[in-house]
């Protein structure tokens, strides 16, 4: 139904897209894969009518079209669904699906029955379990995602473009979402799926294209869509598992003794040695993030902790920092960065008092800040234009490296990382993993909380698996395997 | 000049054009040394209250009690004068009340999580009640010591004393916000409070201190106003609230990221001050002045917005 030929788009001297050819037939699912900044967003914008190509042609059902605005593209049945597209929290599913549409009327009044019937009919086909009548703020995140999908399909959407639809969902919910998506395509709806989760692309898509530096560099047919092949096409190397074993003779840096906090409802015990990376693996809400936050002093906790043998009881991140603990929190936009401030501001903030001049007045020495920033940026291989550029102008992977840079030139003892590679492209992921290993090699204890099983296997010298508010098992390198981790994280009878 | 630069300096250019326009329209009356002297005196209290508002807006909060704090401080000072107390006791006492009132705002916001809009409105109303009660609803103007009058009157080398107050207060505030660790932390809290907390910043303390400073500055502005006028009414500070925030908002149009800055706020104060002063001299009716001032605020903010979305 959609046919793109020779699409090019330039911004100044850079080719955001160069001679892109792409066709999609009815009911087909195409995976769109590529590192951050490869041109995926530009391509989506062009299909959605939010941007216009400098050259090339778009055809819908064989007829050439010109999209002058998002409205034109919408009229052609194209729907872009962003993972955080706004819903009105107090409206139910039916009302949310009718936002921006003409309401059916009866005797001049809004015909609620007709609205509900129209939505219910579509919902029955793709997401029968969805409750249409409760305000969406009471729906779990996965079902809110169903609502976004339903809204697009119900208003005559023929081509859905999904941008990282499962990034915020735990594995189980992602599976439910794909089940709904599968039923959607059976209606003949075409789908373009953009995701960094390559295994999902491999499982769900009929075809996939890899885009890099504005060009399509590889195309994969149904039986060829494999994560390894896609990574290779993106210019990355396939991940390697850690082969290191824990050195149990190394001193214990942090000891967790019967700690409970937030989602972590069952007392957890754990000790991490110097030089060790321990992965905390589990679904969202399993307690692994709560443990990180407790050690960081960010949430109230109970139990006992010891840092290098001494009692450690942080009541705020400030106290944790003072004792040599560092943290890269999850969700960098909400919890990490100051997007409207420059890179140096973002780097030096947590340890700002370390940049005073000899006099001791609380006035940062900007020369010292810049010098340390340059060293730290080098160490985390941050790519940037100018130390004074705003943090919002960096790509996702570089924003994450910027947060790492905060701790790069200090001797910390324990480093906490929560979802350190979330929403980061394959290349940046590899760099970040190297950084993590280097931090451990310096003699620090590193705790990596992750919902990504492969990442846990790759990084962890040991892997603590969390399920339903507690640690269910701690695997050594030799014991760990993908199957064993999944079984431990998800089986219910053992709990 | 790039588009963003045009946006940033557009507000400054508008100010210059305004001055040039009034100078041409009323060369003798507007551009005279006497009028400039007068203009600075008129701007001073607003500039200080607007600086308080700037600090609070830097942490992305509002303080609606600034005008009430100014009134209460002035009333307390004059009531103490009436009971025979000296300037050296009355003035610090009045400033202290401003600081404590501001700190109370900060505690309500940072410790109890009450939205600052609500907390400061409620506390400001309480303060205004005290001002009303202490003054008895009367205008106070008796037994004011000469020392107090000299706080805001007269000149040094031809420059009005209030001009020095503007330079001192705004200079210190600008230095604190741009150069010190405290200022950095305030910008971080305003930019992303959650990230600031997770980065180990002492948010509760900083928020309380910021509100306390805002309360203290408002009290100072109230005292300077009282010194200049020589009398006090329990509602005298209230008309400062809206122009103070108007000045901050106009000022944000001159800042690179849209965050409030002291320099921008001074520009905002100057623009509104010159508008009112110039229009009065040219003979524009007061009601038209108000309408024009409102239009200027909207135009400044709209121009900035249009520039940004492009």
Boltz contact constraints between the chains, C-beta under 6 A:
constraints:
  - contact:
      token1: [A, 298]
      token2: [B, 198]
      max_distance: 6.0
  - contact:
      token1: [A, 317]
      token2: [B, 198]
      max_distance: 6.0
  - contact:
      token1: [A, 317]
      token2: [B, 200]
      max_distance: 6.0
  - contact:
      token1: [A, 318]
      token2: [B, 200]
      max_distance: 6.0
  - contact:
      token1: [A, 318]
      token2: [B, 202]
      max_distance: 6.0
  - contact:
      token1: [A, 321]
      token2: [B, 200]
      max_distance: 6.0
  - contact:
      token1: [A, 329]
      token2: [B, 198]
      max_distance: 6.0
  - contact:
      token1: [A, 334]
      token2: [B, 194]
      max_distance: 6.0
  - contact:
      token1: [A, 335]
      token2: [B, 194]
      max_distance: 6.0
  - contact:
      token1: [A, 335]
      token2: [B, 195]
      max_distance: 6.0
  - contact:
      token1: [A, 335]
      token2: [B, 198]
      max_distance: 6.0
  - contact:
      token1: [A, 336]
      token2: [B, 195]
      max_distance: 6.0
  - contact:
      token1: [A, 338]
      token2: [B, 188]
      max_distance: 6.0
  - contact:
      token1: [A, 338]
      token2: [B, 191]
      max_distance: 6.0
  - contact:
      token1: [A, 338]
      token2: [B, 192]
      max_distance: 6.0
  - contact:
      token1: [A, 340]
      token2: [B, 191]
      max_distance: 6.0
  - contact:
      token1: [A, 340]
      token2: [B, 257]
      max_distance: 6.0
  - contact:
      token1: [A, 341]
      token2: [B, 191]
      max_distance: 6.0
  - contact:
      token1: [A, 349]
      token2: [B, 188]
      max_distance: 6.0
  - contact:
      token1: [A, 349]
      token2: [B, 199]
      max_distance: 6.0
  - contact:
      token1: [A, 350]
      token2: [B, 199]
      max_distance: 6.0
  - contact:
      token1: [A, 350]
      token2: [B, 200]
      max_distance: 6.0
  - contact:
      token1: [A, 352]
      token2: [B, 181]
      max_distance: 6.0
  - contact:
      token1: [A, 362]
      token2: [B, 180]
      max_distance: 6.0
  - contact:
      token1: [A, 362]
      token2: [B, 181]
      max_distance: 6.0
  - contact:
      token1: [A, 363]
      token2: [B, 179]
      max_distance: 6.0
  - contact:
      token1: [A, 363]
      token2: [B, 180]
      max_distance: 6.0
